[in-house]
Amino acid sequence: MHMTMMRNALLFIALLTTPLLAQEDLLDLLGEEPDGPQYTIASFKTTRVINGHSLENTAHGVLDFKVGHRFGEINGGANEFFGLDNATTRLGFDYGATDRLMIGIGRSSYQKTVDGFAKYKFLQQCDEGCAMPVTLALVAASSINTTQTSDFWPDTTKEYYFTHRMAYSFQLIVGRKFSERLSFQLNPGLVHRNLVEDTSVKNDVMHISGAGRVKLSKRVALNAEYFYVLPDQIAEEFHNSLSLGFDIETGGHVFQLHFTNSRGQFERAYITETTGEWGDGDIHFGFNISRVFTVHRPKPKEI
């Protein structure tokens, strides 16, 4: 009798616990399943390759404070401390308005220019959950030269408009992270300048440009970018912008150390007004510093 009661009790406990164990196993399996597409991340370390935009966006609710510094030309010699005596600086703030939309504003000492932009990701490369092989983004930017009118418009015999100070830029970024070590993007675009030197120079400047990143170690990467302006669009004294540099990640900061033949750090400057030639040593050493702050935490999505 006692043995029968014990067997019945053990059978009841087994029947009670087996579904619970099975349920726990099922929940564990469900917890490992991805919630929707798994998008590719860290194709580039920051939202800028060097001068130009990368395919990356600042995260939703995150403010990115950027400091860009370009010293003078290295071939200035010891008298100019190889360019360190002269510098141009840009201070900027970029903000992730949504997961796909980033906006930003900056002010440069080069021509005392204020610039702003918006970058929107239409498509995002996926690792799992979808078959999208590339990231596609559009960047729309504008800039305003804020130097004194007497400096900007010295010829008082001609009519002056505030719109003469403005320029616009549009770029399409098509990029892909091929592996943990290699990323590449193409970014063809157009720069429109409201004011040009004379009728022999075009207001609209088209370019076909590209940038790449090679990861050298966990915290260091090599970057390169080149902006090729199509022929007969800018004055002869201007050249294509070429930049090489390193990204160094240190906690919440990303330092970018680089060499470039461009002084300006907004589209009109580095695409249409680059005066330096690498072959002549007209190279500027510079750096970008990025520091991010979370100013808004988006509500988690309901499941």
Backbone as numpy.savetxt, mean C-alpha at the origin, in Angstrom:
# Nx Ny Nz CAx CAy CAz Cx Cy Cz
-29.14 -61.10 41.12 -29.97 -59.91 41.12 -29.11 -58.66 41.12
-28.13 -58.66 42.04 -27.23 -57.50 42.11 -26.44 -57.35 40.83
-26.01 -58.47 40.22 -25.23 -58.42 38.97 -26.09 -57.86 37.84
-27.38 -58.26 37.80 -28.28 -57.76 36.76 -28.47 -56.26 36.88
-28.65 -55.77 38.11 -28.83 -54.33 38.33 -27.57 -53.56 37.94
-26.40 -54.11 38.22 -25.14 -53.44 37.89 -24.97 -53.36 36.38
-25.31 -54.48 35.67 -25.18 -54.46 34.21 -26.12 -53.43 33.61
-27.35 -53.35 34.13 -28.31 -52.37 33.62 -27.82 -50.94 33.86
-27.22 -50.71 35.02 -26.71 -49.37 35.35 -25.57 -48.98 34.42
-24.64 -49.91 34.17 -23.51 -49.62 33.26 -24.00 -49.37 31.85
-25.02 -50.15 31.41 -25.56 -49.97 30.08 -26.22 -48.60 29.94
-26.93 -48.16 31.01 -27.58 -46.85 30.99 -26.56 -45.72 30.91
-25.46 -45.84 31.66 -24.40 -44.81 31.65 -23.75 -44.75 30.28
-23.51 -45.93 29.66 -22.89 -45.97 28.34 -23.78 -45.31 27.30
-25.08 -45.62 27.36 -26.01 -45.01 26.41 -26.10 -43.50 26.61
-25.96 -43.03 27.84 -26.06 -41.61 28.15 -24.83 -40.84 27.69
-23.64 -41.41 27.88 -22.39 -40.70 27.60 -21.97 -40.78 26.15
-22.37 -41.86 25.45 -21.93 -42.01 24.05 -22.39 -40.86 23.17
-23.67 -40.43 23.25 -24.07 -39.28 22.42 -23.32 -38.00 22.78
-23.04 -37.82 24.11 -22.32 -36.61 24.52 -20.92 -36.59 23.93
-20.23 -37.75 23.99 -18.89 -37.82 23.42 -18.92 -37.58 21.91
-19.93 -38.17 21.25 -20.04 -37.99 19.81 -20.31 -36.53 19.46
-21.15 -35.86 20.32 -21.45 -34.46 20.08 -20.20 -33.60 20.23
-19.36 -33.90 21.27 -18.13 -33.15 21.46 -17.20 -33.33 20.28
-17.10 -34.59 19.77 -16.25 -34.83 18.60 -16.75 -34.04 17.40
-18.07 -33.98 17.22 -18.65 -33.27 16.09 -18.37 -31.78 16.18
-18.51 -31.21 17.41 -18.23 -29.80 17.59 -16.77 -29.47 17.32
-15.87 -30.39 17.74 -14.46 -30.18 17.47 -14.20 -30.13 15.96
-14.86 -31.04 15.24 -14.68 -31.05 13.78 -15.22 -29.78 13.16
-16.40 -29.33 13.65 -16.97 -28.11 13.11 -16.11 -26.90 13.40
-15.46 -26.90 14.55 -14.60 -25.79 14.91 -13.40 -25.67 14.00
-12.98 -26.72 13.37 -11.83 -26.69 12.49 -12.19 -26.28 11.07
-13.49 -26.26 10.75 -13.90 -25.90 9.40 -13.82 -24.39 9.24
-13.31 -23.89 8.13 -13.24 -22.45 7.91 -14.63 -21.85 7.74
-14.83 -20.63 8.29 -16.09 -19.92 8.18 -16.05 -19.05 6.93
-16.41 -19.58 5.78 -16.37 -18.85 4.54 -15.00 -18.89 3.90
-14.78 -18.09 2.84 -13.50 -18.09 2.14 -12.35 -17.65 3.04
-11.20 -18.25 2.86 -9.98 -17.86 3.56 -9.13 -17.03 2.60
-9.14 -15.70 2.80 -8.45 -14.81 1.87 -6.95 -14.79 2.16
-6.18 -14.58 1.10 -4.73 -14.48 1.20 -4.35 -13.21 1.95
-3.39 -13.32 2.85 -2.95 -12.17 3.64 -1.44 -11.96 3.46
-0.99 -10.76 3.83 0.44 -10.41 3.89 1.15 -10.61 2.55
0.48 -10.23 1.45 1.19 -10.24 0.17 2.33 -9.23 0.19
2.08 -8.07 0.83 3.09 -7.06 1.12 2.96 -6.71 2.60
4.04 -6.17 3.18 4.03 -5.88 4.61 3.17 -4.68 4.97
3.09 -3.67 4.07 2.29 -2.49 4.34 1.48 -2.14 3.11
0.72 -1.05 3.22 -0.13 -0.61 2.13 0.66 0.12 1.04
1.95 0.37 1.25 2.83 0.96 0.25 3.97 0.00 -0.05
4.30 -0.11 -1.34 5.48 -0.90 -1.70 6.73 -0.08 -1.34
6.88 1.08 -1.94 7.89 2.07 -1.55 7.25 3.45 -1.68
7.13 3.95 -2.90 6.38 5.18 -3.14 4.92 4.88 -3.45
4.69 3.87 -4.27 3.36 3.56 -4.75 2.58 2.63 -3.82
1.29 2.52 -4.10 0.40 1.67 -3.32 0.67 0.19 -3.59
0.55 -0.62 -2.56 0.53 -2.06 -2.72 -0.91 -2.53 -2.79
-1.13 -3.81 -3.00 -2.49 -4.33 -3.05 -3.12 -4.49 -1.67
-2.36 -4.20 -0.61 -2.87 -4.37 0.75 -3.69 -3.16 1.19
-4.64 -3.39 2.09 -5.43 -2.34 2.72 -5.20 -2.36 4.23
-5.38 -1.19 4.85 -5.43 -1.14 6.30 -6.69 -1.85 6.78
-6.60 -2.61 7.86 -7.74 -3.37 8.36 -8.87 -2.43 8.81
-10.09 -2.95 8.79 -11.26 -2.18 9.19 -11.09 -1.67 10.62
-11.26 -0.35 10.78 -11.16 0.25 12.10 -9.76 0.59 12.55
-8.77 0.41 11.68 -7.36 0.65 12.05 -6.86 1.91 11.37
-6.17 2.76 12.15 -5.55 3.97 11.65 -4.05 3.74 11.52
-3.51 4.04 10.36 -2.09 3.82 10.06 -1.42 5.19 9.90
-0.52 5.51 10.82 0.24 6.77 10.74 1.55 6.49 10.02
1.78 7.22 8.92 2.96 6.98 8.10 3.86 8.21 8.05
5.16 7.98 8.14 6.16 9.02 7.96 7.08 8.59 6.83
7.11 9.39 5.76 8.00 9.12 4.64 9.06 10.19 4.54
10.32 9.77 4.36 11.45 10.70 4.36 12.35 10.37 3.18
12.69 11.39 2.40 13.62 11.23 1.28 14.75 12.25 1.42
15.98 11.77 1.55 17.12 12.66 1.64 17.51 13.15 0.25
18.49 14.03 0.19 18.96 14.55 -1.09 19.71 13.49 -1.88
20.25 13.91 -3.03 20.92 12.96 -3.92 22.27 12.53 -3.35
22.53 11.23 -3.46 23.77 10.67 -2.93 24.99 11.29 -3.59
24.87 11.62 -4.89 26.03 12.17 -5.60 26.33 13.62 -5.23
25.63 14.15 -4.23 25.93 15.49 -3.73 27.28 15.58 -3.06
27.85 14.42 -2.71 29.19 14.38 -2.14 29.23 14.70 -0.66
30.46 14.76 -0.13 30.65 14.97 1.30 30.15 16.34 1.75
30.21 17.34 0.86 29.77 18.68 1.24 28.29 18.71 1.59
27.52 17.84 0.95 26.09 17.71 1.25 25.81 16.50 2.13
26.90 15.93 2.68 26.81 14.72 3.52 26.07 13.61 2.78
26.38 13.53 1.47 25.80 12.50 0.59 24.27 12.50 0.62
23.74 13.72 0.66 22.30 13.89 0.60 21.59 14.08 1.93
22.26 13.79 3.03 21.60 13.85 4.33 21.31 15.27 4.78
21.96 16.27 4.15 21.69 17.66 4.52 20.37 18.17 3.96
19.83 17.50 2.98 18.59 17.93 2.33 17.57 16.80 2.41
16.33 17.15 2.64 15.32 16.10 2.76 13.94 16.65 2.45
13.06 15.76 2.00 11.63 16.05 1.88 10.89 15.01 2.71
9.76 15.42 3.28 9.03 14.57 4.21 7.54 14.57 3.86
6.91 13.43 4.07 5.46 13.32 3.97 4.93 12.67 5.23
3.90 13.30 5.84 3.18 12.74 6.97 1.79 12.37 6.50
1.35 11.16 6.80 0.06 10.71 6.31 -0.70 9.86 7.30
-2.01 9.83 7.13 -2.90 8.99 7.92 -3.78 8.18 6.96
-3.75 6.87 7.11 -4.60 5.97 6.32 -5.57 5.27 7.28
-6.80 5.08 6.84 -7.81 4.49 7.72 -8.62 3.44 6.97
-8.84 2.30 7.62 -9.67 1.25 7.06 -11.13 1.52 7.34
-11.84 2.12 6.37 -13.26 2.45 6.56 -14.12 1.19 6.60
-13.77 0.19 5.78 -14.42 -1.12 5.79 -13.34 -2.17 5.54
-13.77 -3.41 5.39 -12.82 -4.47 5.07 -12.20 -4.28 3.69
-12.90 -3.58 2.80 -12.43 -3.43 1.42 -12.04 -1.99 1.05
-12.48 -1.01 1.82 -12.26 0.40 1.48 -11.29 1.05 2.46
-10.24 1.67 1.91 -9.28 2.43 2.70 -9.22 3.85 2.17
-9.15 4.83 3.07 -9.01 6.23 2.69 -7.78 6.81 3.38
-7.23 7.88 2.81 -6.03 8.44 3.40 -5.81 9.88 3.00
-5.00 10.58 3.80 -4.63 11.96 3.52 -3.20 12.17 3.98
-2.49 13.06 3.28 -1.10 13.31 3.65 -0.68 14.71 3.24
0.42 15.17 3.84 0.98 16.47 3.51 2.48 16.31 3.33
2.98 16.81 2.17 4.40 16.68 1.82 5.06 18.05 1.85
6.33 18.05 2.25 7.10 19.28 2.14 7.48 19.56 0.69
7.49 18.52 -0.16 7.75 18.70 -1.59 6.60 19.47 -2.21
6.88 20.69 -2.64 5.88 21.59 -3.22 4.71 21.87 -2.27
4.94 21.64 -0.97 3.91 21.90 0.05 2.56 21.33 -0.39
2.58 20.05 -0.73 1.43 19.41 -1.36 0.58 18.63 -0.35
-0.73 18.78 -0.46 -1.69 17.98 0.30 -2.31 16.97 -0.68
-2.30 15.69 -0.30 -2.87 14.66 -1.17 -3.85 13.79 -0.41
-4.79 13.23 -1.13 -5.75 12.31 -0.54 -6.08 11.20 -1.51
-6.57 10.09 -1.00 -6.87 8.95 -1.88 -7.92 8.06 -1.26
-8.48 7.21 -2.11 -9.35 6.11 -1.68 -8.95 4.87 -2.46
-8.88 3.74 -1.78 -8.52 2.47 -2.42 -9.58 1.43 -2.07
-10.11 0.80 -3.11 -11.18 -0.18 -2.90 -10.81 -1.51 -3.55
-10.94 -2.58 -2.79 -10.67 -3.93 -3.30 -11.96 -4.52 -3.88
-11.95 -4.77 -5.18 -13.09 -5.41 -5.82 -13.05 -6.92 -5.65
-11.85 -7.48 -5.77 -11.66 -8.92 -5.66 -10.50 -9.19 -4.72
-10.53 -10.32 -4.03 -9.46 -10.72 -3.13 -9.02 -12.15 -3.42
-7.73 -12.35 -3.49 -7.19 -13.68 -3.70 -7.56 -14.59 -2.54
-7.88 -15.84 -2.86 -8.30 -16.82 -1.85 -7.28 -17.94 -1.71
-7.10 -18.40 -0.48 -6.35 -19.62 -0.23 -7.27 -20.83 -0.19
-8.46 -20.65 0.41 -9.45 -21.73 0.51 -10.84 -21.12 0.41
-11.77 -21.91 -0.03 -13.17 -21.50 -0.02 -13.65 -20.80 -1.26
-12.74 -20.43 -2.17 -13.14 -19.85 -3.45 -11.98 -20.02 -4.42
-12.20 -19.67 -5.67 -11.19 -19.94 -6.70 -10.59 -18.65 -7.26
-10.64 -17.56 -6.50 -10.12 -16.29 -7.01 -8.58 -16.29 -6.94
-7.88 -16.18 -8.09 -6.42 -16.31 -8.08 -5.68 -14.99 -7.86
-6.38 -13.83 -7.94 -5.70 -12.53 -7.85 -6.49 -11.58 -6.96
-5.83 -10.49 -6.57 -6.49 -9.38 -5.90 -6.59 -8.22 -6.88
-7.74 -7.58 -6.93 -7.98 -6.48 -7.84 -8.46 -5.28 -7.04
-7.76 -4.14 -7.18 -8.12 -2.93 -6.44 -8.00 -1.71 -7.32
-8.78 -0.67 -6.99 -8.75 0.60 -7.70 -8.35 1.69 -6.72
-7.38 2.53 -7.13 -6.93 3.66 -6.32 -7.24 4.95 -7.06
-7.99 5.83 -6.42 -8.27 7.17 -6.95 -7.67 8.19 -6.00
-6.84 9.10 -6.54 -6.12 10.04 -5.68 -6.15 11.43 -6.29
-5.91 12.44 -5.46 -5.79 13.81 -5.92 -4.74 14.52 -5.08
-4.18 15.60 -5.62 -3.18 16.37 -4.89 -3.34 17.85 -5.21
-2.96 18.70 -4.24 -3.07 20.15 -4.39 -1.75 20.78 -3.96
-1.16 21.56 -4.84 0.04 22.33 -4.53 -0.39 23.56 -3.74
0.15 23.73 -2.51 -0.29 24.82 -1.63 0.79 25.88 -1.41
1.76 25.98 -2.31 2.75 27.04 -2.19 2.08 28.41 -2.38
2.76 29.46 -1.93 2.20 30.80 -2.07 1.94 31.13 -3.54
0.88 31.89 -3.76 0.49 32.21 -5.13 1.61 32.89 -5.90
2.37 33.77 -5.24 3.46 34.47 -5.92 4.54 33.53 -6.41
4.72 32.39 -5.71 5.70 31.39 -6.13 5.12 30.44 -7.17
3.86 30.06 -6.95 3.24 29.09 -7.87 2.88 29.75 -9.20
2.46 31.01 -9.17 1.98 31.70 -10.37 2.68 33.06 -10.49
3.98 33.05 -10.83 4.74 34.31 -10.87 4.36 35.23 -12.02
3.77 34.67 -13.08 3.42 35.48 -14.24 2.05 36.11 -14.02
2.03 37.35 -13.55 0.76 38.02 -13.22 0.00 38.47 -14.46
0.60 38.36 -15.64 -0.10 38.76 -16.86 -1.09 37.71 -17.34
-0.99 36.51 -16.78 -1.89 35.43 -17.17 -2.91 35.17 -16.06
-4.11 34.73 -16.49 -5.18 34.49 -15.52 -4.89 33.23 -14.70
-5.14 33.32 -13.41 -4.83 32.22 -12.49 -6.12 31.67 -11.90
-6.21 30.32 -11.83 -7.34 29.65 -11.19 -6.80 28.68 -10.13
-7.58 28.53 -9.07 -7.16 27.59 -8.03 -7.03 26.17 -8.57
-7.85 25.80 -9.54 -7.81 24.44 -10.10 -6.48 24.14 -10.80
-5.72 25.19 -11.15 -4.39 24.95 -11.73 -3.50 24.16 -10.78
-3.76 24.25 -9.51 -2.92 23.61 -8.50 -3.19 22.11 -8.37
-4.24 21.62 -8.98 -4.72 20.27 -8.71 -4.27 19.27 -9.77
-4.15 18.02 -9.33 -3.86 16.89 -10.21 -4.61 15.66 -9.69
-4.84 14.70 -10.56 -5.61 13.51 -10.21 -4.90 12.26 -10.72
-5.17 11.16 -10.06 -4.54 9.90 -10.44 -5.52 8.75 -10.25
-5.45 7.79 -11.20 -6.26 6.58 -11.11 -5.37 5.40 -11.46
-5.40 4.37 -10.61 -4.59 3.17 -10.84 -5.43 1.92 -10.59
-5.20 0.94 -11.43 -5.79 -0.38 -11.23 -4.67 -1.32 -10.79
-4.83 -1.94 -9.63 -3.82 -2.85 -9.10 -4.30 -4.29 -9.28
-3.50 -5.08 -9.99 -3.78 -6.50 -10.17 -2.59 -7.25 -9.59
-2.79 -7.99 -8.50 -1.67 -8.62 -7.82 -1.95 -10.03 -7.37
-0.88 -10.75 -7.10 -1.00 -12.14 -6.64 0.17 -12.49 -5.73
-0.12 -13.19 -4.66 0.90 -13.78 -3.80 1.13 -15.20 -4.30
2.27 -15.42 -4.95 2.54 -16.72 -5.55 2.97 -17.76 -4.53
3.62 -17.31 -3.47 4.08 -18.21 -2.40 4.34 -17.37 -1.17
4.76 -17.99 -0.09 5.09 -17.25 1.12 6.24 -16.29 0.90
7.04 -16.52 -0.14 8.23 -15.70 -0.37 8.07 -14.69 -1.50
7.12 -14.89 -2.41 7.07 -14.07 -3.62 5.67 -13.50 -3.86
5.61 -12.15 -4.06 4.38 -11.47 -4.46 4.70 -10.52 -5.59
3.73 -10.31 -6.48 3.94 -9.41 -7.61 2.62 -8.75 -7.98
2.71 -7.49 -8.46 1.51 -6.78 -8.89 1.82 -5.90 -10.10
0.81 -5.70 -10.93 0.84 -4.74 -12.02 -0.14 -3.62 -11.68
0.25 -2.38 -11.94 -0.64 -1.27 -11.62 -0.62 -0.20 -12.71
-1.27 -0.48 -13.85 -1.40 0.54 -14.89 -2.31 1.67 -14.42
-2.07 2.87 -14.96 -2.89 3.98 -14.50 -2.73 5.24 -15.32
-3.38 6.29 -14.83 -3.42 7.58 -15.51 -3.25 8.69 -14.48
-2.41 9.67 -14.82 -2.27 10.90 -14.02 -2.75 12.06 -14.88
-3.67 12.84 -14.34 -4.14 14.04 -15.05 -3.67 15.28 -14.30
-2.98 16.17 -15.03 -2.49 17.42 -14.46 -3.28 18.58 -15.05
-3.90 19.38 -14.20 -4.67 20.51 -14.71 -3.78 21.57 -15.35
-2.54 21.68 -14.88 -1.62 22.67 -15.42 -0.34 21.98 -15.88
0.10 22.27 -17.09 1.36 21.75 -17.63 2.21 22.91 -18.14
3.49 22.60 -18.45 4.43 23.66 -18.82 4.00 24.40 -20.08
3.65 23.67 -21.12 3.23 24.29 -22.39 2.43 23.26 -23.19
2.03 23.64 -24.38 1.16 22.78 -25.19 1.87 21.53 -25.71
3.19 21.50 -25.63 3.92 20.31 -26.08 3.87 19.18 -25.06
3.42 19.49 -23.86 3.35 18.50 -22.78 1.89 18.14 -22.55
1.60 16.87 -22.39 0.23 16.41 -22.25 -0.27 16.55 -20.82
-1.56 16.85 -20.69 -2.18 16.88 -19.37 -2.37 15.48 -18.80
-2.68 14.53 -19.68 -2.91 13.15 -19.25 -1.66 12.32 -19.51
-1.21 11.63 -18.46 0.00 10.80 -18.54 -0.37 9.37 -18.19
-0.19 8.46 -19.13 -0.48 7.05 -18.90 0.80 6.29 -18.56
0.67 5.34 -17.64 1.84 4.55 -17.25 1.44 3.09 -17.08
2.42 2.22 -17.29 2.26 0.78 -17.04 3.36 0.40 -16.06
2.97 0.06 -14.86 3.94 -0.07 -13.77 3.80 -1.40 -13.06
4.81 -1.75 -12.29 4.80 -3.02 -11.58 5.62 -2.95 -10.31
5.36 -3.90 -9.42 6.08 -3.97 -8.14 6.13 -5.41 -7.67
7.17 -5.74 -6.91 7.32 -7.10 -6.39 7.94 -7.12 -5.02
7.77 -8.25 -4.36 8.31 -8.45 -3.01 8.85 -9.87 -2.89
10.07 -9.98 -2.36 10.67 -11.28 -2.09 10.99 -11.34 -0.60
10.44 -12.30 0.10 10.66 -12.44 1.52 12.00 -13.11 1.77
12.88 -12.43 2.51 14.22 -12.94 2.77 14.30 -13.70 4.09
13.53 -13.28 5.07 13.48 -13.95 6.37 12.13 -13.66 7.00
11.93 -14.08 8.23 10.64 -13.91 8.88 10.25 -12.45 8.98
11.22 -11.56 9.15 10.93 -10.15 9.38 11.51 -9.20 8.33
12.18 -9.71 7.31 12.84 -8.86 6.32 12.41 -9.28 4.92
12.10 -8.29 4.07 11.71 -8.56 2.68 12.36 -7.52 1.77
12.62 -7.93 0.53 13.17 -7.05 -0.50 12.03 -6.61 -1.42
11.91 -5.28 -1.63 10.87 -4.71 -2.48 11.47 -3.99 -3.67
10.72 -3.94 -4.77 11.13 -3.17 -5.95 9.88 -2.69 -6.66
9.96 -1.48 -7.25 8.84 -0.96 -8.04 9.39 -0.10 -9.18
8.65 -0.10 -10.28 9.08 0.65 -11.47 7.85 1.23 -12.15
7.86 2.54 -12.41 6.76 3.23 -13.07 7.22 3.64 -14.46
6.71 2.95 -15.46 7.07 3.21 -16.85 6.03 4.11 -17.49
6.45 5.34 -17.84 5.56 6.29 -18.50 5.66 6.07 -20.01
4.52 5.97 -20.65 4.50 5.77 -22.10 5.17 6.96 -22.81
5.76 6.75 -23.99 6.58 7.78 -24.64 5.80 9.06 -24.98
6.58 10.18 -25.04 6.09 11.48 -25.52 4.94 12.03 -24.70
5.02 11.85 -23.36 3.96 12.37 -22.50 4.46 13.38 -21.48
5.73 13.31 -21.11 6.29 14.25 -20.14 7.52 14.91 -20.75
7.97 15.99 -20.12 9.13 16.73 -20.62 10.39 15.87 -20.54
11.38 16.21 -21.37 12.58 15.39 -21.51 13.40 15.30 -20.24
13.31 16.30 -19.36 14.14 16.27 -18.14 13.61 15.31 -17.08
12.43 14.74 -17.30 11.86 13.81 -16.34 12.08 12.38 -16.79
12.16 11.45 -15.81 12.51 10.05 -16.07 11.53 9.13 -15.34
11.61 7.85 -15.67 10.80 6.85 -15.00 11.30 6.62 -13.58
10.38 6.37 -12.68 10.71 6.16 -11.28 11.06 4.70 -11.01
12.24 4.49 -10.40 12.69 3.15 -10.02 13.13 3.19 -8.56
12.64 2.23 -7.77 12.96 2.20 -6.34 13.23 0.77 -5.89
14.22 0.63 -5.01 14.57 -0.65 -4.41 14.68 -0.45 -2.90
14.24 -1.44 -2.12 14.31 -1.25 -0.68 14.03 -2.51 0.11
14.09 -2.36 1.43 13.88 -3.46 2.36 12.78 -3.10 3.35
11.92 -4.07 3.64 10.95 -3.96 4.73 11.51 -4.69 5.95
11.48 -4.01 7.10 11.94 -4.62 8.35 10.82 -4.48 9.37
10.28 -5.60 9.83 9.17 -5.59 10.78 9.70 -5.74 12.20
9.27 -4.83 13.08 9.68 -4.87 14.49 8.46 -4.63 15.36
7.75 -5.67 15.72 6.56 -5.53 16.55 5.47 -4.77 15.82
5.03 -3.63 16.40 3.97 -2.85 15.80 4.44 -1.90 14.74
5.76 -1.85 14.46 6.30 -0.96 13.45 6.76 -1.74 12.22
6.72 -1.07 11.07 7.36 -1.59 9.87 8.26 -0.48 9.33
9.57 -0.74 9.29 10.52 0.21 8.72 10.79 -0.20 7.27
10.74 0.78 6.38 11.09 0.55 4.99 12.30 1.42 4.64
13.41 0.78 4.34 14.63 1.48 3.96 14.83 1.28 2.47
15.08 2.35 1.71 15.11 2.18 0.27 15.96 3.24 -0.43
16.19 2.99 -1.72 16.87 3.91 -2.61 15.95 4.17 -3.80
15.80 5.44 -4.18 14.88 5.81 -5.24 15.40 7.03 -5.98
15.01 7.18 -7.23 15.37 8.38 -7.98 14.26 9.43 -7.94
13.26 9.24 -7.07 12.14 10.17 -6.94 12.18 10.85 -5.57
11.87 12.14 -5.56 11.79 12.88 -4.30 10.37 12.91 -3.76
9.39 13.15 -4.65 8.01 13.25 -4.22 7.40 11.91 -3.86
6.38 11.94 -3.00 5.77 10.71 -2.51 4.27 10.65 -2.79
3.83 11.38 -3.81 2.46 11.29 -4.29 2.53 11.14 -5.80
1.44 10.71 -6.42 1.47 10.21 -7.79 2.01 11.22 -8.80
1.51 12.45 -8.76 1.98 13.42 -9.75 3.48 13.62 -9.66
4.03 13.56 -8.46 5.46 13.81 -8.27 6.31 12.65 -8.77
6.05 11.43 -8.27 6.97 10.35 -8.62 6.70 9.72 -9.98
5.51 9.92 -10.54 5.23 9.37 -11.86 5.59 10.36 -12.97
5.32 11.65 -12.78 5.51 12.63 -13.86 6.62 13.64 -13.61
7.24 13.66 -12.42 8.23 14.69 -12.12 9.52 14.13 -11.51
9.86 12.90 -11.81 11.11 12.32 -11.33 12.27 12.84 -12.18
13.22 13.52 -11.55 14.34 14.12 -12.27 15.62 13.29 -12.19
15.69 12.37 -11.23 16.93 11.63 -11.01 17.16 10.51 -12.02
18.44 10.22 -12.28 18.84 9.09 -13.12 19.77 8.20 -12.31
19.44 6.91 -12.25 20.26 5.98 -11.49 21.69 5.94 -12.04
21.85 5.98 -13.34 23.18 5.89 -13.94 24.08 7.05 -13.59
23.49 8.21 -13.24 24.28 9.38 -12.87 24.42 9.53 -11.35
23.89 8.58 -10.61 23.98 8.66 -9.15 22.96 9.58 -8.52
21.92 9.96 -9.30 20.87 10.84 -8.76 19.88 10.00 -7.94
20.36 9.46 -6.86 19.60 8.51 -6.06 19.39 9.08 -4.66
18.18 8.91 -4.16 17.84 9.40 -2.82 17.70 8.21 -1.87
18.42 8.25 -0.77 18.17 7.28 0.30 16.98 7.78 1.10
16.13 6.87 1.52 14.96 7.28 2.28 14.40 6.16 3.13
13.34 6.49 3.84 12.69 5.48 4.68 11.22 5.84 4.86
10.42 4.82 5.10 9.02 4.95 5.51 8.87 4.26 6.86
8.11 4.87 7.74 7.80 4.26 9.03 6.28 4.17 9.15
5.79 3.02 9.53 4.35 2.80 9.66 4.04 2.36 11.09
3.04 3.02 11.71 2.60 2.64 13.05 1.08 2.61 13.07
0.50 1.49 13.43 -0.95 1.32 13.37 -1.58 1.41 14.75
-2.82 1.93 14.79 -3.60 2.07 16.01 -5.02 1.60 15.73
-5.57 0.82 16.62 -6.96 0.39 16.49 -7.85 1.44 17.14
-8.64 2.12 16.33 -9.52 3.17 16.85 -10.98 2.72 16.90
-11.29 1.62 16.23 -12.65 1.10 16.23 -12.61 -0.40 16.02
-13.30 -1.13 16.89 -13.36 -2.59 16.76 -14.72 -2.96 16.17
-14.74 -3.43 14.93 -16.01 -3.82 14.31 -16.67 -4.95 15.09
-18.00 -4.96 15.11 -18.74 -6.02 15.77 -18.52 -7.33 15.05
-18.32 -8.43 15.77 -18.14 -9.72 15.10 -19.38 -10.11 14.33
-19.15 -10.76 13.20 -20.28 -11.19 12.37 -21.05 -12.32 13.05
-22.36 -12.25 12.96 -23.19 -13.29 13.53 -23.12 -14.55 12.67
-23.09 -15.68 13.31 -23.04 -16.97 12.64 -24.42 -17.60 12.61
